[in-house]
Amino acid sequence: MMTLMKIFFFLLLPVLTFAAPQEPEILVNNRILASVNGKNISVFDVMKKMEVFLYQTYPEEAKYADKRYQFFNQSWRHALNELVKNELILADAEKLQLNIPDAKIREIIHERFGPNVMESLDTLGLTLDEAWQMIYTEIAVQQVSYFRVYKKSQDKIGPQDIKTAFASFLTTNPPKEEWKYQVLSIRAKTEQLGSIYAQKAHAIIRNEPLPFETLAKKLTENEELDPSIAINVSDEYNVEGKDLSAAHKSVLCSLATGSYSDPVPQVSRQDNSTVHRIFFLKDHKKSAPPSFDSMTEKLLDDLVQKEIDKELPPYLAKLRKQFNYSEQAIGLIPQDFQPFSLR
């Protein structure tokens, strides 16, 4: 009997060990979300837009239902707003009688979905007609947006605007500076005594340049050293120009690389006593600012984008009024509405 039970257990073992977990399934709570110029936009329409985006941008993520579900839940309202905007602009495009060659649409479809177009579309749950309409809408929206918004924005930007933007860029992004230096500090019970020892230290390094550590040791080896004298050597500072204190910068700016400063009396922030300091500038690097020519294209793009951000909202508001579209249609969607769930 025991032998038969063991045989039965081992027969079940492969099933228990190697059974693959079932892939979760995304359930769609479909409904009409908006209506633009007589065209309804449903949850399925929004989902198809997001599916195509995932397929083109994050193909690895698109393979997993849980990843798609997470993306859908986070992005569906944004995707809906994009679809509404595109439909409004597409309605405007109909008045312009755009000529978009079939060959151009066909070429983009093959670029987007690869050589096996029908297989790729089946994976996304799209028909060829739907893919065709998506590409047509995309091209039409681009062309109309260019004439209605982008070109207007671009025409507002002149050479002087770019020069002003460059000057502003240099002001807010000064060349990067790096200062590498060390400080010898001398404290004494009186300012006069500290000054005497500071001048003595400076006389030594003026005749014989020494590392500050060696100089400090040489000064403290003197048997006549006043016991109130404290000589400290800082660690090596490696500081960016924007972080350099004004007190240190005022001294370092007058030094050549590899040189020592005269003794500088400064007030200590710890106890307001006078400390005599000698600075040694080890290195100073200053990066060259970017040239105007290298920045022109980016500056122009940034300026045009700012103008687009100004032009686009009133243009879309005009279209909403022209085609009797009210955002209340989207607003009527309950805030807690969940178009997707995972099973």
N, C-alpha and C positions, 0 to 999 in steps of 0.2 A: 504493500500500500504506500509506504514512504517513497519508494522508487517512482511510482506512478505520479505522485504529487510533485516530485522534483522535476520530472519530465514535463508535466503540465506548466509549471512555473517558468521553466526555461523556454518553453514555446511562446509564452506571453512576453518574456523579457524584451525581445527586439521591438515589439510594439510599444511597450512602456518607455523604452529608452530613446527610440528614434522617431517617434511621432512628432511631426512638425507643428508648432503652434499655429492656430488659424489666424490669418491676416484679418485685422479689424476692417469693418466696412463703414463707409461714410453714408449716412442717411441725410437726404435733402428735404427740408420743409419748404417746398416750392410755393411761391405766391408772387403776384405782381408787386413790384417794389416802386415803380415809377412809370409814367407815361409821357413821352416827349413827341410832340408833333404827330400824334396818332400812333406811335409805336410804343408797345408795352415792353418794359424791361423786367424780367423775372429773376428769381434766385438762380435758375439754371443759366441764364445769360451771364450773370455775374460770375458764376462758378467757371464757366467756359473761359472767360477772360483770365481768371486767376490760374486756371490749368495751363493755358498757353504760356503765361508769364513764367510759371514754374518750370515748364518743359524747356523753355528757351534759356532761362537764367540759372536754374538750379536743378539740372536733370537728375542728379543723384538723389536729392531730397524728394523729387516728384515720385520716386518709386514706392515710397512708404505712405500708407494711408494715414498713420498718426501724424506724420510731418505735414501732409497736405491739409489735414483737418485743423492743425494748429495754425497754419498759414491762412486758411480760409477764414477762421474765426477772427483773426487779427486784422484782416485786410478787406473784408467784404464791403464795408461801408465806403472805404476809399475807392475800391474798384467800381462801386455803384456810382459814385460821384463822377468818376472818369467817364463812365458810359453815358451818363446824362450830359456831361459837357460835350462829348464827341457827337452825340445825336443832335444837340443844338447847333454845333458848328456844321455838321453834315446837312442840316436843314438849310443853313445859310449857303452852303456850297451848291445846293440845287439851283439857286438863283444865278450863280456865276457860270453855270454850264461848263463845268470843268471837263477837260479831255484827258482821261487817264487810260493809256493804251492797255489792252488785254495782255500784250506781251510783257509789259512791265510788272503787272500783277502776277503773271505766271512765273516770272523770274524770281520774284521775292518769295513766292510760295515754295519754290524748290530750294531757295537759300535757307528758309526758316525750318522747313520740315524734312530736308534731306532728300536723297535720291528715291527712297521708298515713301513717297508722299502719302499714298492711301493707307499704308500700314501705320504711319505716324499719326495720321488723322484718326484712324480707328482707335488707337491707344488713348487719344484725348477725347474720344466721343464726339468728334466733329465730322460733318459732311464736307465735301469739297466746296459746295455752295456757301456754307458758313465760313470756311476759311477764306474763300474768295471775297466775301462781303467784309470780313475783318480787315483784310489787306487794303481793299478799296477804301474803307472808312479811314484807315490809318493815313493813307496817302492824301485823301481829300482833306482831312483835318490838318495835316501838315501844310498843304498848299494854301488853304484858306487862312490858317493862323499866320502864315508868313505875310500875306497881303494885308490882313486886317490888323495884325498886332506887331509882328516882328519887324516888318519893314518900316512901320511908323516909328517904332522904338529906335531902330538903327539910324533913321534919318535925323533924329534929334541929337545924336552924338557927333560932335565935331572934333578936329585935332586939338583945340584948346582944352576941351573936356578931358581928353586923354592925358594931356600934359599936367593938368591940375590934379587928376587922379594919381599920377605918378609921383608928384610932389607930396601929396598926402600920404601915399604909401611909404615914401622914404622917411617921413616924419614919424609915422606910427611903427615903422620897422627899421630902426636905425641899424647901420652895419654892426655886426656882432664883434664885440671886443673881449679879449681874454687877457687878464693880468695875472702874472705869476710873480710873487714877491715874498719877502720875509721882513720881519720887524724886530729890531733890538730895542727893548724898553728899559729905561733906567729910572728908578724911584729913589727918592731920598727924603730925609726929614724936612729939608728946606729946598725951595726951588733953586736957590743959588748953588747949593751943594750938588744937586742933580745936574745943573748946567755945567759945573766944573768937570764932573765925570763924563758927561756926554761929549764935551769938547775933547777930553783926553781920548775917549774911544774913537772919535772921528779923526783925530791926529794920527792914531795908530793905523787905521785902515786906509787913510789917505797916502801914507808912505808905504804900507804893505797890505794890499787887499787880502783879507782873510775871511773865511767862513764865519758867520756870526757866532757859531758855537765855540770856535777857537778864540775869537775875540773876547767873548764873555769869560771864558776860562782864564785868559791872560789877564783880564782886569781883576778878577776875583783872587788871583794868586798873589796879588800885592799885599804884603804884610800890613801896610798902612791903610788898608781899605776901611773906611768908616763902616761900623756894623749896621748902620741904618740903611746902607745902600742895598738895593735889590735889583739885580740885573736878570732880565728874562729874554729868552729868544723864542719867538713864535714858531709854530709849525709853518711849513710852506703854504701860503695862500694861493689858490687857483680860482680866481673869481671872474665871472662875466661882468662886463661893463655896467649892465643895468643893475647889478647887485652890489657894486662897489660903493662904499660909504663916501660921502662928499669929502670928509676929512682926509681919508687916504688918497682919494683921487686927486685932490689939489696938490699933494706932494708928488705922487707918481707921474703926473702929467709933465712935470719939469725934468724928469730923469730920462737919460738914455739907457737902453738895455745894458745890464752889467755894471751899472754905476750905483753909488751910495748917495743918499741925501745928506744935507747938513742936519745937525740935531734940530728937531722940531719939538717945541714945548706944546703939549696938548693936555686938555683937562680930562681926567679919567671919569668915565661914567659911573664907576663903582663908588668912589668916595670923594669926587670933585677935587682930588689932589692933582698937582701938575706932574705929568710924566714926560720925560724927554725921550724922544724916539728917533731912531735912525732907520731909514727904509733902504732896502736893497732890491732893485728891480731886476729880476732874473729874466723875464721875457714879457713881451707885449705883442699880441697879435690882433690885427684888425682886418676883418674880411671886407672885401670890396663890395659895394652895393651892386645890385643887378643893373644892367644897362637898360636904358629906355627902350631900345629896339627889342630886347629880349622879353620885355614886359608888355609891349604894345597890344599883342593879341589877347592876352588874358585880361588886361585892363578894359579893352573894348568889350569883350564878352561880359565882364562884370557890370559895366555901365549899361549895356543893352538889356541885360537880365533885370536890372533895377527898373528900367523903363517898362519892360514887359510886365513886371509885377504891378506897375501902375496902370498899364493899358488893358490888361486882360480882364480884371474884375468888371469895369464898366462895359466892356464889350459883351461879356457873358450876361450881365444884367440886361443889356439891350435885347439880347437874343431871347432871354426868358420872357421879357415883356412882349416881344414881337410874336413869339410862338405860344403865348398864353400858358407858359409853364410856371407852376408855383412850387416852391420848395416845400410847401406844406404836404405835398404828396409823399415826400420822403419823411417829413416830420411825423406823419401819421403812423409810421412804423413804430411799434412799441420799443422803448429803449431796451427792454430785456429780451427782444425778439432774437431767437437763436435759429438761423437758417440751416445750421448743420449740427449733426450729432454723430457720435461714434458708437458703433455696436460691435 
